Amino acid sequence: MPVLLKIIWILLLIGAFFALFSVFTAPKSGYQFFGTTVYGLWAANSMFIVNILIPVILLIAMFKRYKWTWILGMIVYAFMIINEGFTFMDIDNTVNQLMVSFPEEFMDKVPDLQQIFYLSVVAGIILGLLIDLFFLIVFIIKRKYFTNIEQTPLQPTKPEQE
């Protein structure tokens, strides 16, 4: 497996692992899905499907080198880019969610806390967009790794007939 795909594989594995812990808090805190924040069972199910189930399917497909893996990888990262784009359009809601979850005692101690949160959210979304765009491009460039599957060392070679 090429190095860039190994990096994506490891980051997907880490992301799916940590998403397991977030599924339990998603019903209360909400999950941003195409610009709207969903709560309750919708949030837990959306987070489970988008952040755990689909990445695990992609991990298995990358490991087994299925021919359709690069298409699934493109779909996953295109979805993430679109979802983050919708989140970018609803920054005020994201910042308000952060402000509500932040302890009251720090509100007076830190001047312009809302401005700090706003800039942090913008920086996080832009960084996420750039990373997802890079991973999307990697899947497009490395698609031959999945489509041109040659004989691997684990498969026995057939003797040549003369």
Order of alpha helices (4+ residues) and beta strands (2+ residues): alpha-alpha-beta-beta-alpha-alpha-alpha-alpha-alpha-alpha-alpha
